Amino acid sequence: MSDIAATAVAMKQAQTVHMTQLAMVKKQHEMDMSLISMLTEAVQSAPAPEGMGTKVDKRA
């Protein structure tokens, strides 16, 4: 195999590895954003703790 062919094979392999790593990073980012979205929805839909946030205390 010539040097040019070996270089081309090595470059193609490096490109494949890079694309695989990029796909993994993108998927991890999607999963992180999904988790953040779920947590945000849970926090926003949670009721206020008893005695907090439902009315203003004017006695203070």
C-alpha distance matrix in Angstrom:
0.0 3.8 6.7 8.2 6.3 6.6 10.0 10.9 10.4 12.5 15.0 15.5 16.1 18.5 20.2 20.8 22.3 24.4 25.7 26.6 28.5 30.2 31.4 32.7 34.6 36.1 37.3 38.8 40.6 41.9 43.2 44.8 46.5 47.8 49.3 50.9 52.3 53.8 55.4 56.8 58.4 59.8 61.4 62.8 64.3 65.8 69.6 71.2 72.4 76.1 78.2 75.5 74.7 77.1 80.0 81.0 83.3 86.1 87.9 85.7
3.8 0.0 3.8 5.4 5.3 6.2 8.6 9.9 10.7 12.3 14.2 15.5 16.6 18.4 20.0 21.2 22.7 24.3 25.8 27.2 28.8 30.2 31.8 33.3 34.8 36.2 37.8 39.3 40.8 42.3 43.8 45.2 46.7 48.2 49.8 51.2 52.6 54.3 55.8 57.0 58.7 60.3 61.7 63.1 64.8 66.3 70.1 71.5 72.8 76.5 78.5 75.7 74.8 77.2 80.0 80.9 83.2 85.8 87.8 85.4
6.7 3.8 0.0 3.8 5.5 5.1 6.0 8.5 9.9 10.4 12.1 14.1 15.2 16.3 18.1 19.9 21.0 22.2 24.1 25.7 26.9 28.3 30.1 31.6 32.8 34.4 36.1 37.4 38.7 40.5 42.1 43.2 44.8 46.5 48.0 49.2 50.7 52.5 53.8 55.0 56.9 58.5 59.7 61.1 62.9 64.4 68.1 69.4 70.7 74.4 76.3 73.4 72.5 75.0 77.7 78.5 80.7 83.3 85.2 82.7
8.2 5.4 3.8 0.0 3.8 5.5 5.1 6.1 8.7 9.9 10.5 12.2 14.2 15.2 16.3 18.3 20.0 20.8 22.4 24.3 25.7 26.7 28.5 30.3 31.4 32.7 34.6 36.1 37.2 38.8 40.6 41.9 43.1 44.9 46.6 47.7 49.1 51.0 52.4 53.4 55.2 57.0 58.2 59.4 61.3 62.9 66.6 68.0 69.5 73.2 75.1 72.1 71.0 73.5 76.1 76.9 79.3 81.8 83.8 81.5
6.3 5.3 5.5 3.8 0.0 3.8 5.4 5.0 6.2 8.6 9.8 10.5 12.3 14.2 15.2 16.5 18.4 19.8 21.0 22.6 24.4 25.6 26.9 28.7 30.3 31.4 33.0 34.7 36.1 37.4 39.1 40.6 42.0 43.4 45.2 46.6 47.8 49.6 51.2 52.3 53.9 55.6 57.1 58.3 60.0 61.6 65.4 66.9 68.4 72.1 74.1 71.2 70.2 72.6 75.3 76.3 78.7 81.4 83.4 81.1
6.6 6.2 5.1 5.5 3.8 0.0 3.8 5.4 5.1 6.2 8.6 9.9 10.6 12.3 14.2 15.4 16.6 18.3 20.0 21.2 22.6 24.2 25.8 27.2 28.7 30.3 31.8 33.1 34.7 36.3 37.7 39.1 40.7 42.2 43.7 45.1 46.6 48.2 49.7 51.0 52.7 54.2 55.6 57.0 58.7 60.2 63.9 65.4 66.6 70.4 72.4 69.6 68.7 71.2 73.9 74.9 77.1 79.8 81.7 79.4
10.0 8.6 6.0 5.1 5.4 3.8 0.0 3.8 5.5 5.1 6.1 8.6 9.8 10.5 12.1 14.2 15.3 16.3 18.2 19.9 21.0 22.3 24.2 25.8 26.8 28.4 30.3 31.6 32.8 34.5 36.2 37.3 38.8 40.5 42.1 43.2 44.8 46.6 47.9 49.0 50.9 52.6 53.7 55.1 57.0 58.5 62.2 63.5 64.8 68.6 70.4 67.5 66.5 69.1 71.7 72.6 74.8 77.4 79.3 77.0
10.9 9.9 8.5 6.1 5.0 5.4 3.8 0.0 3.8 5.5 5.1 6.1 8.6 9.8 10.4 12.3 14.3 15.2 16.4 18.3 20.0 20.8 22.4 24.4 25.7 26.8 28.6 30.3 31.4 32.8 34.7 36.1 37.3 38.9 40.7 41.9 43.2 45.0 46.6 47.6 49.3 51.1 52.4 53.6 55.4 57.1 60.8 62.2 63.8 67.5 69.4 66.5 65.4 67.8 70.5 71.5 73.9 76.5 78.5 76.3
10.4 10.7 9.9 8.7 6.2 5.1 5.5 3.8 0.0 3.8 5.5 5.1 6.1 8.6 9.8 10.6 12.3 14.2 15.3 16.5 18.4 19.9 21.1 22.7 24.4 25.7 27.1 28.8 30.3 31.7 33.2 34.7 36.2 37.6 39.2 40.7 42.1 43.7 45.3 46.6 48.1 49.7 51.2 52.6 54.2 55.7 59.5 61.1 62.4 66.1 68.2 65.4 64.5 66.9 69.7 70.8 73.1 75.9 77.8 75.6
12.5 12.3 10.4 9.9 8.6 6.2 5.1 5.5 3.8 0.0 3.8 5.5 5.1 6.1 8.6 9.9 10.6 12.2 14.2 15.4 16.5 18.2 20.0 21.2 22.6 24.3 25.9 27.1 28.6 30.4 31.7 33.0 34.7 36.3 37.7 39.0 40.6 42.3 43.6 44.9 46.7 48.2 49.5 51.0 52.7 54.1 57.9 59.3 60.5 64.2 66.2 63.4 62.6 65.1 67.8 68.8 71.0 73.7 75.6 73.3
15.0 14.2 12.1 10.5 9.8 8.6 6.1 5.1 5.5 3.8 0.0 3.8 5.4 5.1 6.1 8.6 9.9 10.4 12.2 14.2 15.3 16.3 18.2 20.0 21.0 22.3 24.3 25.7 26.8 28.5 30.3 31.4 32.8 34.5 36.2 37.3 38.7 40.6 42.0 43.1 44.9 46.6 47.8 49.1 50.9 52.5 56.2 57.6 59.0 62.8 64.6 61.7 60.7 63.1 65.8 66.7 69.0 71.7 73.6 71.4
15.5 15.5 14.1 12.2 10.5 9.9 8.6 6.1 5.1 5.5 3.8 0.0 3.8 5.5 5.0 6.2 8.7 9.8 10.5 12.3 14.3 15.2 16.4 18.4 20.0 21.0 22.6 24.4 25.7 26.9 28.7 30.2 31.5 32.9 34.8 36.1 37.3 39.1 40.8 41.9 43.4 45.2 46.6 47.8 49.5 51.2 54.9 56.5 58.0 61.7 63.7 60.9 59.9 62.1 65.0 66.1 68.5 71.2 73.2 71.1
16.1 16.6 15.2 14.2 12.3 10.6 9.8 8.6 6.1 5.1 5.4 3.8 0.0 3.8 5.4 5.1 6.2 8.6 9.9 10.6 12.4 14.2 15.4 16.7 18.5 20.0 21.3 22.7 24.5 25.9 27.2 28.7 30.4 31.7 33.2 34.8 36.3 37.8 39.3 40.7 42.3 43.8 45.2 46.7 48.3 49.8 53.5 55.1 56.4 60.1 62.2 59.5 58.6 61.0 63.9 65.0 67.3 70.1 72.0 69.9
18.5 18.4 16.3 15.2 14.2 12.3 10.5 9.8 8.6 6.1 5.1 5.5 3.8 0.0 3.8 5.4 5.1 6.1 8.6 9.9 10.6 12.2 14.2 15.4 16.5 18.3 20.0 21.1 22.5 24.4 25.8 26.9 28.6 30.3 31.7 32.9 34.6 36.3 37.6 38.8 40.7 42.2 43.4 44.9 46.7 48.1 51.8 53.2 54.5 58.2 60.2 57.3 56.4 58.9 61.7 62.7 64.9 67.6 69.5 67.2
20.2 20.0 18.1 16.3 15.2 14.2 12.1 10.4 9.8 8.6 6.1 5.0 5.4 3.8 0.0 3.8 5.5 5.0 6.1 8.6 9.9 10.4 12.2 14.2 15.3 16.4 18.3 20.0 21.0 22.5 24.4 25.6 26.9 28.5 30.3 31.5 32.8 34.7 36.2 37.2 38.9 40.7 42.0 43.2 45.0 46.6 50.3 51.8 53.3 57.1 59.0 56.1 55.0 57.4 60.1 61.2 63.6 66.2 68.3 66.1
20.8 21.2 19.9 18.3 16.5 15.4 14.2 12.3 10.6 9.9 8.6 6.2 5.1 5.4 3.8 0.0 3.8 5.4 5.2 6.1 8.6 9.8 10.6 12.4 14.3 15.4 16.6 18.4 20.0 21.1 22.7 24.4 25.8 27.0 28.8 30.4 31.6 33.1 34.8 36.1 37.6 39.2 40.8 42.1 43.6 45.2 49.0 50.7 52.1 55.8 58.0 55.2 54.3 56.5 59.4 60.6 63.0 65.9 67.9 65.8
22.3 22.7 21.0 20.0 18.4 16.6 15.3 14.3 12.3 10.6 9.9 8.7 6.2 5.1 5.5 3.8 0.0 3.8 5.5 5.1 6.2 8.6 9.9 10.7 12.4 14.3 15.5 16.6 18.5 20.1 21.2 22.6 24.5 25.9 27.2 28.7 30.3 31.8 33.2 34.7 36.4 37.7 39.1 40.7 42.3 43.7 47.4 48.9 50.2 53.9 56.0 53.3 52.5 54.9 57.8 58.9 61.2 64.0 65.9 63.8
24.4 24.3 22.2 20.8 19.8 18.3 16.3 15.2 14.2 12.2 10.4 9.8 8.6 6.1 5.0 5.4 3.8 0.0 3.8 5.4 5.2 6.1 8.6 9.9 10.6 12.3 14.3 15.4 16.5 18.4 20.0 21.0 22.5 24.4 25.8 26.9 28.5 30.4 31.6 32.8 34.7 36.3 37.4 38.9 40.7 42.2 45.9 47.2 48.6 52.4 54.3 51.4 50.5 52.9 55.7 56.7 59.0 61.7 63.7 61.5
25.7 25.8 24.1 22.4 21.0 20.0 18.2 16.4 15.3 14.2 12.2 10.5 9.9 8.6 6.1 5.2 5.5 3.8 0.0 3.8 5.5 5.0 6.1 8.6 9.9 10.5 12.3 14.2 15.3 16.5 18.4 19.9 21.0 22.5 24.4 25.7 26.8 28.7 30.3 31.4 33.0 34.7 36.2 37.3 39.0 40.7 44.4 46.0 47.6 51.3 53.4 50.5 49.4 51.7 54.5 55.7 58.2 60.9 63.0 61.0
26.6 27.2 25.7 24.3 22.6 21.2 19.9 18.3 16.5 15.4 14.2 12.3 10.6 9.9 8.6 6.1 5.1 5.4 3.8 0.0 3.8 5.4 5.1 6.3 8.7 10.0 10.7 12.4 14.3 15.4 16.6 18.4 20.1 21.2 22.8 24.5 25.8 27.2 28.8 30.3 31.8 33.2 34.8 36.3 37.7 39.3 43.0 44.7 46.1 49.8 52.0 49.3 48.5 50.7 53.7 55.0 57.3 60.3 62.2 60.3
28.5 28.8 26.9 25.7 24.4 22.6 21.0 20.0 18.4 16.5 15.3 14.3 12.4 10.6 9.9 8.6 6.2 5.2 5.5 3.8 0.0 3.8 5.4 5.1 6.2 8.7 9.9 10.6 12.3 14.3 15.4 16.5 18.4 20.0 21.2 22.6 24.3 25.8 27.1 28.5 30.4 31.7 33.0 34.6 36.3 37.6 41.4 42.8 44.1 47.8 49.8 47.1 46.3 48.7 51.6 52.8 55.0 57.9 59.7 57.6
30.2 30.2 28.3 26.7 25.6 24.2 22.3 20.8 19.9 18.2 16.3 15.2 14.2 12.2 10.4 9.8 8.6 6.1 5.0 5.4 3.8 0.0 3.8 5.4 5.1 6.2 8.6 9.9 10.6 12.4 14.3 15.3 16.5 18.4 20.0 21.0 22.5 24.4 25.8 26.8 28.7 30.4 31.6 32.8 34.7 36.3 40.0 41.4 42.9 46.7 48.6 45.7 44.7 47.0 49.8 50.9 53.3 56.1 58.1 56.1
31.4 31.8 30.1 28.5 26.9 25.8 24.2 22.4 21.1 20.0 18.2 16.4 15.4 14.2 12.2 10.6 9.9 8.6 6.1 5.1 5.4 3.8 0.0 3.8 5.5 5.1 6.2 8.6 9.9 10.6 12.4 14.2 15.4 16.5 18.5 20.0 21.0 22.6 24.5 25.7 27.0 28.8 30.4 31.6 33.1 34.8 38.5 40.3 41.9 45.5 47.7 45.0 43.9 46.0 49.0 50.4 52.9 55.7 57.8 56.0
32.7 33.3 31.6 30.3 28.7 27.2 25.8 24.4 22.7 21.2 20.0 18.4 16.7 15.4 14.2 12.4 10.7 9.9 8.6 6.3 5.1 5.4 3.8 0.0 3.8 5.5 5.1 6.1 8.6 9.9 10.6 12.2 14.2 15.3 16.6 18.4 19.9 21.1 22.6 24.3 25.8 27.1 28.7 30.3 31.7 33.1 36.9 38.5 39.8 43.5 45.7 43.1 42.3 44.6 47.6 49.0 51.3 54.3 56.2 54.3
34.6 34.8 32.8 31.4 30.3 28.7 26.8 25.7 24.4 22.6 21.0 20.0 18.5 16.5 15.3 14.3 12.4 10.6 9.9 8.7 6.2 5.1 5.5 3.8 0.0 3.8 5.5 5.1 6.2 8.7 9.9 10.4 12.3 14.2 15.3 16.4 18.3 20.0 21.1 22.4 24.3 25.8 26.9 28.5 30.3 31.6 35.3 36.7 38.1 41.8 43.8 41.0 40.1 42.5 45.4 46.6 48.8 51.7 53.6 51.6
36.1 36.2 34.4 32.7 31.4 30.3 28.4 26.8 25.7 24.3 22.3 21.0 20.0 18.3 16.4 15.4 14.3 12.3 10.5 10.0 8.7 6.2 5.1 5.5 3.8 0.0 3.8 5.5 5.1 6.2 8.7 9.8 10.5 12.3 14.3 15.3 16.4 18.4 20.0 20.9 22.6 24.4 25.7 26.9 28.6 30.4 34.0 35.6 37.3 41.0 43.0 40.2 39.0 41.2 44.1 45.4 47.9 50.7 52.8 51.0
37.3 37.8 36.1 34.6 33.0 31.8 30.3 28.6 27.1 25.9 24.3 22.6 21.3 20.0 18.3 16.6 15.5 14.3 12.3 10.7 9.9 8.6 6.2 5.1 5.5 3.8 0.0 3.8 5.4 5.0 6.2 8.6 9.9 10.5 12.4 14.3 15.2 16.6 18.5 19.9 21.1 22.7 24.4 25.8 27.1 28.7 32.5 34.3 35.9 39.6 41.8 39.2 38.3 40.3 43.4 44.9 47.4 50.4 52.4 50.8
38.8 39.3 37.4 36.1 34.7 33.1 31.6 30.3 28.8 27.1 25.7 24.4 22.7 21.1 20.0 18.4 16.6 15.4 14.2 12.4 10.6 9.9 8.6 6.1 5.1 5.5 3.8 0.0 3.8 5.4 5.1 6.1 8.6 9.8 10.6 12.3 14.1 15.3 16.6 18.3 20.0 21.1 22.6 24.3 25.9 27.1 30.8 32.4 33.7 37.4 39.6 37.0 36.2 38.5 41.6 43.0 45.2 48.3 50.1 48.3
40.6 40.8 38.7 37.2 36.1 34.7 32.8 31.4 30.3 28.6 26.8 25.7 24.5 22.5 21.0 20.0 18.5 16.5 15.3 14.3 12.3 10.6 9.9 8.6 6.2 5.1 5.4 3.8 0.0 3.8 5.4 5.0 6.1 8.5 9.9 10.5 12.2 14.2 15.3 16.3 18.3 19.9 21.0 22.4 24.3 25.8 29.4 30.8 32.5 36.2 38.1 35.3 34.3 36.5 39.4 40.7 43.1 46.0 48.0 46.2
41.9 42.3 40.5 38.8 37.4 36.3 34.5 32.8 31.7 30.4 28.5 26.9 25.9 24.4 22.5 21.1 20.1 18.4 16.5 15.4 14.3 12.4 10.6 9.9 8.7 6.2 5.0 5.4 3.8 0.0 3.8 5.5 5.2 6.1 8.7 9.9 10.4 12.3 14.3 15.2 16.5 18.4 20.0 21.0 22.5 24.4 28.1 29.9 31.7 35.4 37.5 34.8 33.6 35.6 38.6 40.2 42.7 45.7 47.9 46.3
43.2 43.8 42.1 40.6 39.1 37.7 36.2 34.7 33.2 31.7 30.3 28.7 27.2 25.8 24.4 22.7 21.2 20.0 18.4 16.6 15.4 14.3 12.4 10.6 9.9 8.7 6.2 5.1 5.4 3.8 0.0 3.8 5.5 5.0 6.2 8.7 9.8 10.6 12.4 14.2 15.4 16.6 18.4 20.0 21.2 22.6 26.4 28.3 29.8 33.4 35.8 33.2 32.5 34.4 37.6 39.3 41.7 44.8 46.8 45.2
44.8 45.2 43.2 41.9 40.6 39.1 37.3 36.1 34.7 33.0 31.4 30.2 28.7 26.9 25.6 24.4 22.6 21.0 19.9 18.4 16.5 15.3 14.2 12.2 10.4 9.8 8.6 6.1 5.0 5.5 3.8 0.0 3.8 5.4 5.1 6.2 8.6 9.9 10.6 12.2 14.3 15.4 16.5 18.3 20.1 21.2 24.9 26.3 27.8 31.5 33.6 30.9 30.1 32.4 35.4 36.8 39.1 42.2 44.1 42.3
46.5 46.7 44.8 43.1 42.0 40.7 38.8 37.3 36.2 34.7 32.8 31.5 30.4 28.6 26.9 25.8 24.5 22.5 21.0 20.1 18.4 16.5 15.4 14.2 12.3 10.5 9.9 8.6 6.1 5.2 5.5 3.8 0.0 3.8 5.4 5.0 6.1 8.6 9.8 10.4 12.2 14.2 15.3 16.3 18.3 20.0 23.6 25.1 27.0 30.7 32.7 29.8 28.6 30.7 33.7 35.1 37.6 40.6 42.7 41.1
47.8 48.2 46.5 44.9 43.4 42.2 40.5 38.9 37.6 36.3 34.5 32.9 31.7 30.3 28.5 27.0 25.9 24.4 22.5 21.2 20.0 18.4 16.5 15.3 14.2 12.3 10.5 9.8 8.5 6.1 5.0 5.4 3.8 0.0 3.8 5.4 5.0 6.2 8.7 9.8 10.6 12.4 14.3 15.4 16.6 18.4 22.1 24.1 26.0 29.6 31.9 29.3 28.3 30.0 33.2 35.1 37.6 40.7 42.9 41.5
49.3 49.8 48.0 46.6 45.2 43.7 42.1 40.7 39.2 37.7 36.2 34.8 33.2 31.7 30.3 28.8 27.2 25.8 24.4 22.8 21.2 20.0 18.5 16.6 15.3 14.3 12.4 10.6 9.9 8.7 6.2 5.1 5.4 3.8 0.0 3.8 5.4 5.1 6.2 8.5 9.9 10.6 12.3 14.3 15.5 16.5 20.3 22.1 23.5 27.1 29.5 27.1 26.4 28.4 31.7 33.4 35.7 38.9 40.8 39.4
50.9 51.2 49.2 47.7 46.6 45.1 43.2 41.9 40.7 39.0 37.3 36.1 34.8 32.9 31.5 30.4 28.7 26.9 25.7 24.5 22.6 21.0 20.0 18.4 16.4 15.3 14.3 12.3 10.5 9.9 8.7 6.2 5.0 5.4 3.8 0.0 3.8 5.5 5.1 6.0 8.6 9.9 10.5 12.2 14.2 15.4 19.0 20.4 22.1 25.8 27.8 25.0 24.0 26.2 29.3 30.8 33.1 36.2 38.2 36.7
52.3 52.6 50.7 49.1 47.8 46.6 44.8 43.2 42.1 40.6 38.7 37.3 36.3 34.6 32.8 31.6 30.3 28.5 26.8 25.8 24.3 22.5 21.0 19.9 18.3 16.4 15.2 14.1 12.2 10.4 9.8 8.6 6.1 5.0 5.4 3.8 0.0 3.8 5.5 5.1 6.2 8.6 10.0 10.6 12.2 14.3 17.9 19.7 21.9 25.4 27.5 24.8 23.5 25.2 28.4 30.2 32.8 35.8 38.1 36.9
53.8 54.3 52.5 51.0 49.6 48.2 46.6 45.0 43.7 42.3 40.6 39.1 37.8 36.3 34.7 33.1 31.8 30.4 28.7 27.2 25.8 24.4 22.6 21.1 20.0 18.4 16.6 15.3 14.2 12.3 10.6 9.9 8.6 6.2 5.1 5.5 3.8 0.0 3.8 5.5 5.2 6.2 8.7 10.0 10.7 12.3 16.0 18.2 20.1 23.6 26.1 23.7 22.9 24.4 27.8 29.9 32.4 35.6 37.7 36.6
55.4 55.8 53.8 52.4 51.2 49.7 47.9 46.6 45.3 43.6 42.0 40.8 39.3 37.6 36.2 34.8 33.2 31.6 30.3 28.8 27.1 25.8 24.5 22.6 21.1 20.0 18.5 16.6 15.3 14.3 12.4 10.6 9.8 8.7 6.2 5.1 5.5 3.8 0.0 3.8 5.4 5.0 6.2 8.6 10.0 10.6 14.3 15.9 17.5 21.1 23.4 20.9 20.3 22.3 25.6 27.4 29.7 33.0 34.8 33.6
56.8 57.0 55.0 53.4 52.3 51.0 49.0 47.6 46.6 44.9 43.1 41.9 40.7 38.8 37.2 36.1 34.7 32.8 31.4 30.3 28.5 26.8 25.7 24.3 22.4 20.9 19.9 18.3 16.3 15.2 14.2 12.2 10.4 9.8 8.5 6.0 5.1 5.5 3.8 0.0 3.8 5.4 5.2 6.1 8.6 10.0 13.4 14.8 17.1 20.7 22.6 19.8 18.5 20.4 23.5 25.3 27.8 30.9 33.1 31.8
58.4 58.7 56.9 55.2 53.9 52.7 50.9 49.3 48.1 46.7 44.9 43.4 42.3 40.7 38.9 37.6 36.4 34.7 33.0 31.8 30.4 28.7 27.0 25.8 24.3 22.6 21.1 20.0 18.3 16.5 15.4 14.3 12.2 10.6 9.9 8.6 6.2 5.2 5.4 3.8 0.0 3.8 5.5 5.2 6.1 8.5 12.0 14.2 16.7 20.0 22.3 19.9 18.5 19.7 23.1 25.3 28.0 31.2 33.4 32.6
59.8 60.3 58.5 57.0 55.6 54.2 52.6 51.1 49.7 48.2 46.6 45.2 43.8 42.2 40.7 39.2 37.7 36.3 34.7 33.2 31.7 30.4 28.8 27.1 25.8 24.4 22.7 21.1 19.9 18.4 16.6 15.4 14.2 12.4 10.6 9.9 8.6 6.2 5.0 5.4 3.8 0.0 3.8 5.6 5.3 6.1 9.9 12.2 14.1 17.4 20.0 18.0 17.3 18.6 22.1 24.5 26.9 30.3 32.2 31.4
61.4 61.7 59.7 58.2 57.1 55.6 53.7 52.4 51.2 49.5 47.8 46.6 45.2 43.4 42.0 40.8 39.1 37.4 36.2 34.8 33.0 31.6 30.4 28.7 26.9 25.7 24.4 22.6 21.0 20.0 18.4 16.5 15.3 14.3 12.3 10.5 10.0 8.7 6.2 5.2 5.5 3.8 0.0 3.8 5.6 5.3 8.6 9.9 11.9 15.5 17.6 15.1 14.3 16.1 19.5 21.5 23.8 27.1 29.0 28.0
62.8 63.1 61.1 59.4 58.3 57.0 55.1 53.6 52.6 51.0 49.1 47.8 46.7 44.9 43.2 42.1 40.7 38.9 37.3 36.3 34.6 32.8 31.6 30.3 28.5 26.9 25.8 24.3 22.4 21.0 20.0 18.3 16.3 15.4 14.3 12.2 10.6 10.0 8.6 6.1 5.2 5.6 3.8 0.0 3.8 5.6 8.2 9.7 12.7 15.9 17.7 15.1 13.4 14.7 18.0 20.1 22.9 26.0 28.3 27.6
64.3 64.8 62.9 61.3 60.0 58.7 57.0 55.4 54.2 52.7 50.9 49.5 48.3 46.7 45.0 43.6 42.3 40.7 39.0 37.7 36.3 34.7 33.1 31.7 30.3 28.6 27.1 25.9 24.3 22.5 21.2 20.1 18.3 16.6 15.5 14.2 12.2 10.7 10.0 8.6 6.1 5.3 5.6 3.8 0.0 3.8 6.4 9.3 12.2 14.9 17.3 15.3 14.0 14.6 18.1 20.8 23.5 26.8 29.0 28.7
65.8 66.3 64.4 62.9 61.6 60.2 58.5 57.1 55.7 54.1 52.5 51.2 49.8 48.1 46.6 45.2 43.7 42.2 40.7 39.3 37.6 36.3 34.8 33.1 31.6 30.4 28.7 27.1 25.8 24.4 22.6 21.2 20.0 18.4 16.5 15.4 14.3 12.3 10.6 10.0 8.5 6.1 5.3 5.6 3.8 0.0 3.8 6.6 8.8 11.7 14.4 12.7 12.2 13.0 16.8 19.5 21.7 25.2 27.0 26.7
69.6 70.1 68.1 66.6 65.4 63.9 62.2 60.8 59.5 57.9 56.2 54.9 53.5 51.8 50.3 49.0 47.4 45.9 44.4 43.0 41.4 40.0 38.5 36.9 35.3 34.0 32.5 30.8 29.4 28.1 26.4 24.9 23.6 22.1 20.3 19.0 17.9 16.0 14.3 13.4 12.0 9.9 8.6 8.2 6.4 3.8 0.0 3.8 6.4 8.6 11.2 9.9 9.6 9.8 13.6 16.6 18.7 22.2 24.0 24.0
71.2 71.5 69.4 68.0 66.9 65.4 63.5 62.2 61.1 59.3 57.6 56.5 55.1 53.2 51.8 50.7 48.9 47.2 46.0 44.7 42.8 41.4 40.3 38.5 36.7 35.6 34.3 32.4 30.8 29.9 28.3 26.3 25.1 24.1 22.1 20.4 19.7 18.2 15.9 14.8 14.2 12.2 9.9 9.7 9.3 6.6 3.8 0.0 3.8 6.4 8.1 6.3 6.2 7.2 10.8 13.4 15.3 18.9 20.5 20.3
72.4 72.8 70.7 69.5 68.4 66.6 64.8 63.8 62.4 60.5 59.0 58.0 56.4 54.5 53.3 52.1 50.2 48.6 47.6 46.1 44.1 42.9 41.9 39.8 38.1 37.3 35.9 33.7 32.5 31.7 29.8 27.8 27.0 26.0 23.5 22.1 21.9 20.1 17.5 17.1 16.7 14.1 11.9 12.7 12.2 8.8 6.4 3.8 0.0 3.8 6.2 5.5 7.6 8.9 12.0 14.3 15.2 19.0 19.9 19.6
76.1 76.5 74.4 73.2 72.1 70.4 68.6 67.5 66.1 64.2 62.8 61.7 60.1 58.2 57.1 55.8 53.9 52.4 51.3 49.8 47.8 46.7 45.5 43.5 41.8 41.0 39.6 37.4 36.2 35.4 33.4 31.5 30.7 29.6 27.1 25.8 25.4 23.6 21.1 20.7 20.0 17.4 15.5 15.9 14.9 11.7 8.6 6.4 3.8 0.0 3.8 5.6 8.3 8.3 10.9 13.4 13.8 17.6 18.2 18.5
78.2 78.5 76.3 75.1 74.1 72.4 70.4 69.4 68.2 66.2 64.6 63.7 62.2 60.2 59.0 58.0 56.0 54.3 53.4 52.0 49.8 48.6 47.7 45.7 43.8 43.0 41.8 39.6 38.1 37.5 35.8 33.6 32.7 31.9 29.5 27.8 27.5 26.1 23.4 22.6 22.3 20.0 17.6 17.7 17.3 14.4 11.2 8.1 6.2 3.8 0.0 3.8 6.9 7.1 8.5 10.4 10.2 14.0 14.4 14.7
75.5 75.7 73.4 72.1 71.2 69.6 67.5 66.5 65.4 63.4 61.7 60.9 59.5 57.3 56.1 55.2 53.3 51.4 50.5 49.3 47.1 45.7 45.0 43.1 41.0 40.2 39.2 37.0 35.3 34.8 33.2 30.9 29.8 29.3 27.1 25.0 24.8 23.7 20.9 19.8 19.9 18.0 15.1 15.1 15.3 12.7 9.9 6.3 5.5 5.6 3.8 0.0 3.8 5.8 7.6 9.1 9.8 13.6 14.7 14.3
74.7 74.8 72.5 71.0 70.2 68.7 66.5 65.4 64.5 62.6 60.7 59.9 58.6 56.4 55.0 54.3 52.5 50.5 49.4 48.5 46.3 44.7 43.9 42.3 40.1 39.0 38.3 36.2 34.3 33.6 32.5 30.1 28.6 28.3 26.4 24.0 23.5 22.9 20.3 18.5 18.5 17.3 14.3 13.4 14.0 12.2 9.6 6.2 7.6 8.3 6.9 3.8 0.0 3.8 5.8 7.5 9.6 13.0 15.0 14.7
77.1 77.2 75.0 73.5 72.6 71.2 69.1 67.8 66.9 65.1 63.1 62.1 61.0 58.9 57.4 56.5 54.9 52.9 51.7 50.7 48.7 47.0 46.0 44.6 42.5 41.2 40.3 38.5 36.5 35.6 34.4 32.4 30.7 30.0 28.4 26.2 25.2 24.4 22.3 20.4 19.7 18.6 16.1 14.7 14.6 13.0 9.8 7.2 8.9 8.3 7.1 5.8 3.8 0.0 3.8 7.2 9.6 12.8 15.0 15.7
80.0 80.0 77.7 76.1 75.3 73.9 71.7 70.5 69.7 67.8 65.8 65.0 63.9 61.7 60.1 59.4 57.8 55.7 54.5 53.7 51.6 49.8 49.0 47.6 45.4 44.1 43.4 41.6 39.4 38.6 37.6 35.4 33.7 33.2 31.7 29.3 28.4 27.8 25.6 23.5 23.1 22.1 19.5 18.0 18.1 16.8 13.6 10.8 12.0 10.9 8.5 7.6 5.8 3.8 0.0 3.8 6.5 9.2 11.8 12.8
81.0 80.9 78.5 76.9 76.3 74.9 72.6 71.5 70.8 68.8 66.7 66.1 65.0 62.7 61.2 60.6 58.9 56.7 55.7 55.0 52.8 50.9 50.4 49.0 46.6 45.4 44.9 43.0 40.7 40.2 39.3 36.8 35.1 35.1 33.4 30.8 30.2 29.9 27.4 25.3 25.3 24.5 21.5 20.1 20.8 19.5 16.6 13.4 14.3 13.4 10.4 9.1 7.5 7.2 3.8 0.0 3.8 6.0 9.0 9.6
83.3 83.2 80.7 79.3 78.7 77.1 74.8 73.9 73.1 71.0 69.0 68.5 67.3 64.9 63.6 63.0 61.2 59.0 58.2 57.3 55.0 53.3 52.9 51.3 48.8 47.9 47.4 45.2 43.1 42.7 41.7 39.1 37.6 37.6 35.7 33.1 32.8 32.4 29.7 27.8 28.0 26.9 23.8 22.9 23.5 21.7 18.7 15.3 15.2 13.8 10.2 9.8 9.6 9.6 6.5 3.8 0.0 3.8 5.5 6.4
86.1 85.8 83.3 81.8 81.4 79.8 77.4 76.5 75.9 73.7 71.7 71.2 70.1 67.6 66.2 65.9 64.0 61.7 60.9 60.3 57.9 56.1 55.7 54.3 51.7 50.7 50.4 48.3 46.0 45.7 44.8 42.2 40.6 40.7 38.9 36.2 35.8 35.6 33.0 30.9 31.2 30.3 27.1 26.0 26.8 25.2 22.2 18.9 19.0 17.6 14.0 13.6 13.0 12.8 9.2 6.0 3.8 0.0 3.8 5.6
87.9 87.8 85.2 83.8 83.4 81.7 79.3 78.5 77.8 75.6 73.6 73.2 72.0 69.5 68.3 67.9 65.9 63.7 63.0 62.2 59.7 58.1 57.8 56.2 53.6 52.8 52.4 50.1 48.0 47.9 46.8 44.1 42.7 42.9 40.8 38.2 38.1 37.7 34.8 33.1 33.4 32.2 29.0 28.3 29.0 27.0 24.0 20.5 19.9 18.2 14.4 14.7 15.0 15.0 11.8 9.0 5.5 3.8 0.0 3.8
85.7 85.4 82.7 81.5 81.1 79.4 77.0 76.3 75.6 73.3 71.4 71.1 69.9 67.2 66.1 65.8 63.8 61.5 61.0 60.3 57.6 56.1 56.0 54.3 51.6 51.0 50.8 48.3 46.2 46.3 45.2 42.3 41.1 41.5 39.4 36.7 36.9 36.6 33.6 31.8 32.6 31.4 28.0 27.6 28.7 26.7 24.0 20.3 19.6 18.5 14.7 14.3 14.7 15.7 12.8 9.6 6.4 5.6 3.8 0.0
